[in-house]
């Protein structure tokens, strides 16, 4: 079946540094990738929608300059958390459309900023 | 904007028993899709079941079935013969039919515990 590989699964970084999270569709072309953030015991909150070859569309309240999304190819989308701070610590999940009404989720990245 | 409401933050069920998780949604659209996703402790999102709004017949997947009431905008999930592996967070989700770039809108989730 369709698989989205998300890396890293866990990352700890120092405050002020940047972290890149990758989501790669392994056996299909992901023209659209959705990035979600999930706080402990809470639901998934949509951060942005990215389409291959164009700028991402960010949800209201999401800082574009802090959460940089790149979708340069049909199989790879990246989320870079720039100048990370402890409040950016969270669980980040990507989700790709795979044709029809199907969605495939990455396994998530737990980011801890210390 | 569409909203999805799950009014049960937590539920519990005895192993082998049946449990129903509630979900209501608000939309002005006539064509859309509804989903139930399971998120176990690994946090991997797993599709449980999907319902197309234009279909009157309730979707069924093995022990999982839904009660889709379009007029009432209700979409409950019934889990029969509950197993320990069913313990997880369950999210109800809505997707508009409008365009291919439509994301899923999630409810707040219901944490299901299964008691042995």
HADDOCK unambig.tbl for C-alpha pairs under 7 A between the chains (distance, minus, plus):
assign (segid A and resid 32 and name CA) (segid B and resid 101 and name CA) 6.47 0.50 0.50
assign (segid A and resid 34 and name CA) (segid B and resid 103 and name CA) 6.82 0.50 0.50
assign (segid A and resid 42 and name CA) (segid B and resid 108 and name CA) 6.24 0.50 0.50
assign (segid A and resid 43 and name CA) (segid B and resid 106 and name CA) 6.82 0.50 0.50
assign (segid A and resid 43 and name CA) (segid B and resid 107 and name CA) 6.69 0.50 0.50
assign (segid A and resid 43 and name CA) (segid B and resid 108 and name CA) 4.75 0.50 0.50
assign (segid A and resid 43 and name CA) (segid B and resid 109 and name CA) 6.20 0.50 0.50
assign (segid A and resid 44 and name CA) (segid B and resid 106 and name CA) 6.59 0.50 0.50
assign (segid A and resid 105 and name CA) (segid B and resid 45 and name CA) 6.18 0.50 0.50
assign (segid A and resid 107 and name CA) (segid B and resid 43 and name CA) 6.91 0.50 0.50
assign (segid A and resid 107 and name CA) (segid B and resid 44 and name CA) 4.93 0.50 0.50
assign (segid A and resid 108 and name CA) (segid B and resid 44 and name CA) 6.99 0.50 0.50
